[in-house]
Amino acid sequence: YENLSGTIGNTPLVRLNKITAGLTGTYYAKVEAFNPGQSAKDRIAFYMVEQAEKKGLIKPGGTIVEATSGNTGFSIAMLSAIKGYKCILTLTSKASTEKISLLKSLGAEVIICPVDVSPEDARSYYSRAEQIAKETPNAFYLAQNFNTDNAAAHYHSTGPEIWKQTGGKITHYVCCAGTGGTLSGVAKYLKEQNPAIRIIGIDAYGSVLKKFWETGIYDPNEIKPYKVEGLGKNIIPSNIDFSLIDEFIKVSDRDSAIRARELASKEGLLMGYSSGSAMHGIFQIQHELNENSVVVALFSDHGSRYLGKIYNDGWMTEQGYLLGNESETKVPSINEWEDHEHYYSYESVKRRYRT
């Protein structure tokens, strides 16, 4: 390869075995941590930057500015280092210290913004990024939420890869909804190949996306703080094509964390926080699957970026996510959680009554 960017894409599809034992159907993970920047965001950063260069929006020696939850920022910082651009990134205070350190290690300037302000607030990480881009000479705001080259990147790469890797047998695509590019870009390609493929979007409690999909109404009352990173929004991104989504599921911070830890302990897959969300989504749709179901869940990043959070027993205990007596290798299953006298989540009660 001429440089590191040539290694982006063509990530493996890995069969899930132990964690899905007892479930009907066949399950695969699209493991985006195999990208050089260890996340699916390498794809969109590369494609958006290349398209902007072709349009003359980014010029030599310029500055790329972006509002990011961390992974897109890492990919942009990586590409900026390769291409010789300056890089300024705005993040919310929810970003892990590992992510912030990684961004700085690649030469990016990182600006931390409060997480609990509206998108229109001048202090929000969206508004700060826009302001910085306007005030900085020869700067370009990449705007991953509204730049539709985001979804196009996955339409041209991730979607075709999944279709080819499953031999066209995929029946369900499970993906977290954040900016919407990974979800909608892949969904558009798969639906063009087979309209019967069901697209399952995963949202966070505290996000506006599922409510908007259901009603077409942006409801600010839905917005609440949440811990999980990489899914959910307090805005409606242009990259989400809601018409492509067949089912939207909300998952909790706790269930997402426990599922991610189960992926590590049962499958050897050290994945990020939102991968646990996607995995939990699989369990939420098990009632609609059969022996012919081929389910692909997109795991967007690597777990090394969450060592201070979901893979840290102290942090997990502080959040109330562990029962209190587990060792580092003993992780309670979701069934153990539901049998515990203090665990009465909405999802567990719903599943019991459905059964």
Buried (B, 14 or more C-beta within 10 A) or exposed (E): EEEBBEEBBEBEBBEBEEBBEEBEBBBBBBBBBBBBBBBBBBBBBBBBBBBBBEEEBBEEEBBBBBBBBBBBBBBBBBBBBBBEBBBBBBBBEBBBEBBBEBBEEBEBBBBBBEBBBEBEBEEBBBBBBBBBBEEBEEBBBBBBBBBBBBBBBBBBBBBBBBBEBBEEEBBBBBBBBBBBBBBBBBBBBBBEBEEEBBBBBBBBBBBBBBBBBEEEEBEEEBBEEBBBBBBBBBBBBBBBBBEBBBBBBBBBBBBBBBBBBBBBBBBEBBBBBBBBBBBBBBBBBBEEBEEEBBBBBBBBBBBBBBBEBBBEBEBBBEBEBBBEEBEEEEBBBBEEBBEEEEBEBEBBEEBEEEE
